[in-house]
C-alpha cells in the first residue's frame, strides 16, 4: 500500500486547496491530482454531462495505483458520489458545504453559504439543510464566477472587487455569524472576502473534516516515506510545475497566517 496514491479529483484548480492542506496533515502520503481543466467549470453544466465527465475522470485515475479518491468538488459529490461508491471497491470521500458545523455552533444568528449554482440547486444540499432543521438558519448565495477567477489565477483585482461588492450588496451582515465556503475554489479568496464582510463574520470550510475522514479510511504510509505528487489534466499527465503556482500561493498564505 505504501506505493499507492490518494486520488484528489476536481473540475479544475479548486481541489488544490484541499491537496495543499492534505499534504500538510498527511506529509508521508502520495497524491494523484486530477483536474478536468478542459471542461471546467462544472457548476453550470447539466447533471447528465457532469456524470459523464466524472465517470471518465475516475476511470482514468483508476489506471494508476489508487487507494482512495477524494471528490474535492461539491458539485461532483452531489451528482456522482453515491454511484461511484457502488461501482468501486475503495474509499470514495465526498465533500459537501460545511453547513453542519456552522449550524451546531449554537449562535442564534444565521450562516451564509457560498457555493456554485448547481451545488445549491441539487437535492443533496437541500436534504442536508433539511436534515439539520436549518431552513431558517441558513441562507445561500451562488457565486459561480469565483470559479472562473480562480481558474484565471486572479485572486485580487478591481474586477474581482466589483464582483464581490455587487454580490454582497443588500446582505444584512448583522443577521449572520459565519460564511461557509461551499466550493474548494473559494478558499483562494479567503483574504479577499474578508475585506468585504464585517470582522465578526468567520469563515468555515470542510477541508480538515474531509481529510480526517480520509485518514480514518486508509492504511497510512509509514513515517519517513517521501511524498510523491503526480498531476493529470483531463487525462493527460503533466509536469507538477503546471499546478505549482497555485500551491506556492497557498504556501505563502499559510506563512502569512502563521506569522500574523
Secondary structure, DSSP 8 states (H G I E B T S, - for coil): -TT-EEEEEESSSTHHHHHHHHHHH-TT-EEEEEE-TTT---TTS-HHHHHHHHHHHHHHHTTS-EEEEEE--HHHHHHHHHHHHHH-SSEEE-----HHHHHTT--SSEEEEEE-HHHHHSHHHHHHHHHTT-TTTEEEEE-THHHHHHHTT-SS-HHHHHHHHHHHTT--GGGEEEEEE-SGGGGGGHHHHHTTS-TT-EEE-SHHHHHHHHHHHS----TT----EEEEETTEEE-THHHHHHHHHHHHHHHHHHH-
